[in-house]
Amino acid sequence: MAKVCDNKYNTKSRFSVVIENFLAKESLSGTFLFGAALIAMVWANSFLAGAYFDLWNIHISLGIGSHAIDMSLGHWINDGLMALFFLLIGLEIKREMMVGELSSLRQAAFPVVAAIGGVTLPAIFYILINLQQGGQMSGFAIPMATDIAFVLGFLLILGSRVPLSLKIFITSIAVVDDLVAIAVIAIFYTGSIDFASLGYAAIVIAALVVMNRTGIKKLLPYLMLGIVLWFFVQASGIHATIAGVALALTIPVRSRISGSQFLNVCSVELADFKQEEDNRESILLTSRQQDALEEVQDAYDAVQNPLVRLEHQLHPFSAFIVMPIFALANAGVQISGVEFSILQPVTLGIIVGLVFGKPLGIIGFTYLASRFGWVKKPDTLSWKHIIGAGLLCGVGFTMSIFITNLAFEDAAMISLAKLAIVACSLLMGIIGVLYLRRACKESN
């Protein structure tokens, strides 16, 4: 029997190295996210609590002429800055569906079934509890989400004992979770629609699609139109972060030149560079060498996939700036001013959804689907891995808090929900780590 926590990726492919670099950033991001949330909680319950809440209520107006958007700093973070987070999510979803773990039905089947169970059962538990106790149904999507950065941050505690296949499996679940969350936000958390603004947004999206179809590969035109798209989506009544996802789906995947063309350019230009170098006497490069370097630089830019390039550029900014700022602005809850009760329908629905719904959904759906032969469990994953993944996916910090802000208007209800989310996320992270740690010891 193979060891549960034995890492079988000793001979690492280039793809494995890329994936591990991505996961390492997400893991480190989890620590930043936790630190920001901790600062927010301490700040909101200190003698400087007034300054904390006043800061996010400062109003900022941006616009051109008579067309302006006026929002509090907290709303600019949740509606504006988080659009970059959703842009990154959209890029990750598109990449995974085209070349990643979700690119083929055979690869995607197992994590997709796990994700379906992980979003369905928590929502059902929440709805049943709130139906019976007369709670607020609008929060049904809160326990559906998984915070990949926090989960990988918890896995960082176990180090190399956790196999890469488990991290990829959890990441795939989170990608599908995010896709479902985006659909839920667009359908259920949209207010009254301004069809004129929505029409303008549709025109901008059409322009982005035309740019993609006509072969425009430079990112700047897409990003400029993306800002215009955000303003129109914000004005339309649909949550503005959806603009980030719409923009991501129009970013081109194919590079301007192929790998072989890049190699040809480099070989020619480097040969010229070497020839000049053999005859160069000055400490300065010759004009031909400068031209050769510029040609190689242009070829380097042209061979990169625009989608992957934008994702790599945006990922550190999202992981280490956007998400921590979001946590700092939203995780601060005055505990003394909130009557926390797990028997309150909303909090009970969130707790049961994250603590029981998530693990049971992921473990149960994958087990039944495997048992009936609908999907095949990857050989690199044991059922103990699946159980550990189910427990850790009960960590639903960022997206759960984001949906909380959309689901409720009452400040006390929002605070209750946030406390439940933070408590459950910490609990499930600790339980998941302890379970996998014990599984590692038992396998040795």
C-alpha positions in Angstrom: 0.0 0.0 0.0 1.4 3.4 -1.0 2.2 5.8 1.7 -0.6 8.4 2.1 1.7 11.4 2.3 4.5 10.1 0.1 5.4 12.7 -2.5 5.8 10.8 -5.8 7.0 13.9 -7.8 10.7 13.3 -7.3 11.5 13.7 -11.0 9.8 17.0 -11.6 8.6 18.1 -15.0 8.5 21.7 -16.1 4.8 21.7 -15.6 5.2 20.5 -12.0 7.7 23.3 -11.3 5.3 25.9 -12.7 2.4 24.5 -10.6 4.6 24.4 -7.5 5.6 28.0 -8.0 2.0 29.0 -8.3 1.0 27.0 -5.2 3.9 28.4 -3.2 2.7 32.0 -3.9 -0.9 31.0 -2.9 0.4 29.4 0.3 2.4 32.5 1.3 -0.6 34.6 0.3 -2.6 32.6 2.9 -0.3 33.8 5.7 -0.6 37.4 4.6 -4.4 37.0 4.5 -4.5 35.5 8.0 -2.2 38.3 9.3 -4.5 41.0 7.7 -7.6 39.4 9.2 -6.0 39.2 12.6 -4.9 42.9 12.5 -8.5 43.8 11.5 -10.0 41.8 14.4 -7.6 43.3 16.9 -8.0 46.9 15.5 -11.8 46.7 15.5 -11.8 45.6 19.2 -9.2 48.1 20.4 -9.4 51.6 21.7 -8.8 52.7 18.0 -12.0 50.9 16.8 -13.6 54.2 15.8 -10.7 55.0 13.5 -11.0 51.5 11.9 -14.7 51.9 11.0 -14.3 55.6 10.0 -11.5 54.7 7.6 -13.7 52.4 5.5 -16.6 54.9 5.5 -14.5 57.7 3.9 -16.2 58.6 0.6 -14.2 58.9 -2.6 -15.6 60.1 -5.9 -14.1 59.3 -9.3 -15.3 60.2 -12.7 -15.1 62.4 -15.8 -17.2 65.6 -15.9 -20.7 64.9 -14.8 -20.2 61.2 -14.9 -18.9 60.1 -11.5 -19.1 57.2 -9.1 -19.2 58.1 -5.4 -18.6 55.3 -2.9 -17.0 54.7 0.5 -13.5 53.4 0.7 -14.9 50.0 1.8 -17.1 49.8 -1.3 -14.2 50.8 -3.6 -12.3 47.9 -2.2 -15.2 45.4 -2.5 -16.4 46.6 -5.9 -13.3 48.0 -7.4 -10.1 46.5 -6.1 -11.8 43.0 -5.9 -12.5 43.3 -9.6 -8.8 42.5 -10.1 -9.2 39.5 -7.9 -12.1 38.3 -10.0 -10.1 39.1 -13.2 -7.4 36.7 -11.8 -10.1 34.1 -11.0 -11.4 34.4 -14.6 -7.9 34.0 -16.0 -7.3 30.9 -13.9 -10.6 29.4 -14.9 -10.0 30.0 -18.6 -6.4 28.5 -18.4 -7.6 25.5 -16.4 -10.3 24.8 -19.0 -8.0 25.2 -21.9 -4.7 23.5 -20.8 -5.0 22.6 -17.1 -6.7 20.0 -14.9 -10.1 20.9 -16.3 -9.1 20.8 -20.0 -10.4 17.3 -20.6 -13.4 15.4 -19.4 -11.3 12.6 -18.0 -9.1 14.9 -16.0 -11.8 17.2 -14.8 -14.5 14.6 -13.9 -13.2 13.8 -10.4 -12.5 17.3 -9.1 -15.7 18.6 -10.7 -17.8 16.0 -9.0 -16.0 16.9 -5.7 -16.7 20.6 -6.3 -20.4 19.9 -7.1 -20.8 18.1 -3.8 -18.9 20.8 -2.0 -21.2 23.6 -3.2 -24.5 21.7 -3.3 -24.6 20.1 0.2 -23.6 23.3 2.2 -26.3 25.3 0.3 -28.9 22.6 1.0 -28.0 22.5 4.7 -28.2 26.3 5.0 -31.6 26.4 3.2 -33.1 23.6 5.2 -32.0 25.2 8.5 -33.2 28.7 7.6 -36.5 27.4 6.1 -37.4 25.6 9.4 -36.4 28.5 11.6 -37.5 31.4 9.5 -34.0 32.7 8.8 -32.7 34.7 5.8 -32.4 32.6 2.7 -30.2 35.2 0.9 -27.1 33.8 2.6 -27.4 30.3 1.1 -24.2 30.8 -1.0 -22.0 31.8 1.9 -20.9 28.3 2.9 -20.4 27.2 -0.7 -17.0 28.9 -1.2 -13.5 27.6 -0.6 -10.6 30.0 0.1 -7.7 28.4 -1.8 -5.0 30.8 -0.4 -6.0 30.0 3.2 -6.2 26.3 2.5 -2.7 26.2 0.9 -1.5 28.4 3.8 -2.7 25.7 6.2 -1.0 23.0 4.0 2.2 25.0 4.3 2.4 23.8 7.9 2.8 20.2 6.7 5.6 21.1 4.2 6.8 18.5 1.8 4.8 15.7 3.5 1.8 16.9 1.4 1.9 15.5 -2.2 1.6 17.9 -5.1 -1.4 15.9 -6.4 -3.4 16.8 -3.3 -2.6 20.5 -3.8 -3.7 20.3 -7.4 -6.9 18.5 -6.5 -7.8 21.2 -3.9 -6.9 23.9 -6.4 -9.2 22.3 -9.1 -12.0 22.2 -6.6 -11.5 25.8 -5.7 -11.5 26.8 -9.4 -14.9 25.1 -9.9 -16.1 26.7 -6.6 -15.2 30.1 -7.9 -17.0 29.5 -11.2 -20.2 28.5 -9.3 -19.8 31.5 -7.0 -19.5 33.9 -10.0 -22.7 32.5 -11.5 -24.5 32.8 -8.2 -23.4 36.4 -7.7 -24.5 37.3 -11.2 -27.9 35.6 -10.9 -28.9 36.0 -7.3 -27.1 39.1 -6.0 -28.0 41.6 -8.8 -30.3 44.4 -7.9 -32.4 46.5 -10.3 -31.0 46.6 -13.8 -30.1 49.8 -15.7 -30.5 48.4 -19.2 -28.9 51.4 -20.9 -25.6 50.9 -18.9 -25.9 47.1 -19.5 -26.2 47.8 -23.2 -23.1 49.9 -23.2 -21.3 47.2 -21.3 -22.4 44.7 -23.9 -20.9 46.9 -26.6 -17.6 47.1 -24.8 -17.5 43.3 -24.4 -18.3 43.0 -28.2 -15.3 45.3 -28.9 -13.1 43.1 -26.7 -14.2 40.0 -28.5 -13.5 41.6 -31.9 -10.0 42.6 -30.7 -9.4 39.0 -29.7 -10.8 37.6 -33.0 -8.7 40.1 -35.1 -5.5 38.9 -33.4 -4.7 41.8 -31.2 -2.3 40.4 -28.6 -1.1 43.4 -26.7 -2.6 43.6 -23.2 -2.9 47.4 -22.8 -5.9 47.8 -25.1 -7.8 45.1 -23.3 -7.0 46.6 -19.9 -8.1 50.1 -21.0 -11.4 48.8 -22.3 -11.7 46.7 -19.1 -11.8 49.9 -17.0 -14.6 51.3 -19.2 -16.4 47.9 -18.9 -16.1 48.1 -15.1 -17.8 51.5 -15.0 -20.7 50.4 -17.2 -21.2 47.2 -15.2 -21.1 49.1 -12.0 -23.7 51.5 -13.3 -25.9 48.7 -14.6 -26.7 47.2 -11.2 -24.8 43.9 -11.8 -22.0 43.5 -9.3 -19.0 45.3 -10.7 -16.6 42.4 -10.0 -18.3 40.4 -12.8 -16.6 42.8 -15.2 -13.3 41.3 -14.2 -14.5 37.8 -15.2 -15.9 39.1 -18.5 -12.6 40.8 -19.3 -10.6 37.6 -18.5 -12.7 35.5 -20.9 -11.7 37.9 -23.8 -7.9 37.9 -23.1 -6.2 36.0 -25.9 -4.4 32.7 -25.2 -2.3 32.3 -28.3 1.0 34.2 -28.6 1.9 36.4 -31.6 4.7 34.1 -32.7 5.3 30.4 -32.2 8.1 28.8 -30.2 10.0 27.8 -33.3 9.8 31.4 -34.7 11.2 32.7 -31.4 14.1 30.2 -31.6 14.8 31.3 -35.2 14.9 35.0 -34.3 17.1 34.3 -31.3 19.6 32.2 -33.2 20.0 34.8 -36.0 20.2 37.7 -33.6 22.6 36.0 -31.2 24.8 34.9 -34.1 25.1 38.6 -35.2 25.7 39.6 -31.6 28.6 37.1 -31.3 30.1 38.2 -34.6 30.1 41.8 -33.4 31.4 40.7 -30.0 34.5 39.0 -31.6 35.5 42.3 -33.2 34.4 44.8 -30.5 37.1 46.8 -28.9 35.0 49.4 -27.0 33.4 48.7 -23.6 30.1 49.7 -25.1 28.0 47.4 -27.2 27.9 48.2 -30.9 24.7 49.5 -32.5 24.2 46.1 -34.2 24.4 44.4 -30.8 21.9 46.8 -29.4 19.6 46.1 -32.4 20.0 42.4 -31.8 19.1 42.7 -28.1 16.0 44.7 -29.0 14.9 42.1 -31.6 15.3 39.3 -29.0 13.3 41.4 -26.5 10.5 41.9 -29.0 10.5 38.2 -29.8 10.4 37.4 -26.1 7.3 39.6 -25.6 5.7 38.1 -28.7 6.2 34.5 -27.8 4.5 34.8 -24.4 0.9 33.8 -24.1 -1.0 37.0 -23.2 -3.3 35.2 -20.8 -0.5 33.5 -18.9 1.6 36.7 -18.9 -1.3 38.8 -17.4 -2.0 36.1 -14.9 1.7 36.0 -13.7 1.8 39.8 -13.5 -1.5 40.0 -11.7 -1.1 37.1 -9.3 1.4 38.7 -6.8 -0.5 41.9 -6.8 -3.8 40.1 -6.0 -2.2 37.7 -3.5 -0.2 40.1 -1.5 -2.1 43.4 -1.9 -5.7 43.0 -3.0 -6.7 40.1 -0.8 -5.0 41.3 2.4 -6.5 44.8 1.9 -9.9 43.1 1.5 -9.4 41.1 4.7 -8.3 44.2 6.6 -11.4 46.1 5.5 -13.9 43.3 6.0 -12.7 41.0 8.8 -12.9 43.6 11.6 -15.9 42.7 13.8 -16.6 44.2 17.2 -17.1 41.1 19.3 -18.4 42.9 22.3 -21.1 44.5 20.2 -22.4 41.3 18.7 -24.6 38.7 20.4 -23.2 35.6 18.8 -25.4 32.5 19.0 -24.8 29.3 17.0 -28.6 28.7 17.3 -29.4 31.8 15.2 -30.5 30.4 11.8 -28.0 32.3 9.7 -25.0 31.4 11.8 -26.2 27.9 12.3 -26.6 27.5 8.6 -23.1 28.8 7.9 -21.5 26.6 10.6 -23.3 23.4 9.5 -22.6 24.2 5.8 -18.9 24.8 6.2 -18.2 22.2 9.0 -20.4 19.4 7.8 -21.7 20.2 4.3 -18.4 20.9 2.7 -16.6 17.7 3.8 -19.6 15.4 3.4 -20.4 16.9 0.0 -16.8 16.4 -1.3 -16.2 13.0 0.2 -19.7 11.6 -0.3 -20.1 12.7 -4.0 -16.7 11.5 -5.0 -17.1 8.2 -3.2 -20.5 7.5 -4.7 -19.5 8.5 -8.2 -16.4 6.3 -7.9 -18.4 3.4 -6.5 -20.9 3.6 -9.4 -18.0 3.9 -12.0 -19.0 7.4 -13.1 -15.5 8.8 -12.3 -12.1 7.3 -11.5 -10.1 8.4 -8.5 -6.6 9.5 -9.5 -4.0 6.9 -8.5 -1.9 9.6 -6.8 -4.7 10.3 -4.4 -5.8 8.0 -1.5 -9.2 8.3 0.2 -7.4 9.7 3.2 -6.3 12.5 0.9 -9.9 13.1 -0.2 -11.0 13.2 3.4 -8.3 15.7 4.3 -9.2 17.8 1.2 -12.9 17.8 2.3 -12.0 19.0 5.7 -9.7 21.8 4.5 -12.3 23.0 1.9 -14.4 24.0 4.8 -12.1 27.1 4.9 -14.3 29.6 3.1 -12.9 33.0 4.2 -12.5 35.4 1.3 -15.4 34.5 -1.0 -17.7 33.7 1.9 -17.1 37.2 3.4 -17.5 38.8 0.0 -20.9 37.0 -0.5 -22.0 38.0 3.0 -21.6 41.7 2.1 -23.9 41.1 -0.9 -26.4 38.8 0.9 -27.3 41.0 3.9 -27.9 44.7 4.5 -28.3 44.6 8.3 -24.9 45.4 10.0 -25.6 43.1 12.9 -26.4 40.2 10.6 -23.2 40.8 8.6 -21.1 40.8 11.8 -22.7 37.5 12.9 -22.1 35.9 9.6 -18.5 37.1 9.5 -17.8 35.7 13.0 -19.2 32.4 12.0 -17.1 32.3 8.8 -13.9 33.2 10.6 -14.5 30.7 13.4 -15.4 27.9 11.0 -12.5 28.6 8.7 -10.0 28.5 11.5 -11.6 25.3 13.0 -11.7 23.4 9.7 -8.1 24.5 8.8 -6.8 23.2 12.1 -8.9 20.0 11.9 -7.7 19.3 8.3 -4.0 19.9 9.2 -4.2 17.6 12.3 -6.0 14.9 10.3 -3.4 15.0 7.5 -0.5 15.1 10.0 -1.8 12.0 11.7 -2.3 10.3 8.4 1.3 11.0 7.6 2.5 9.5 10.9 0.4 6.4 10.5 1.7 5.8 7.0 5.4 5.9 8.1 
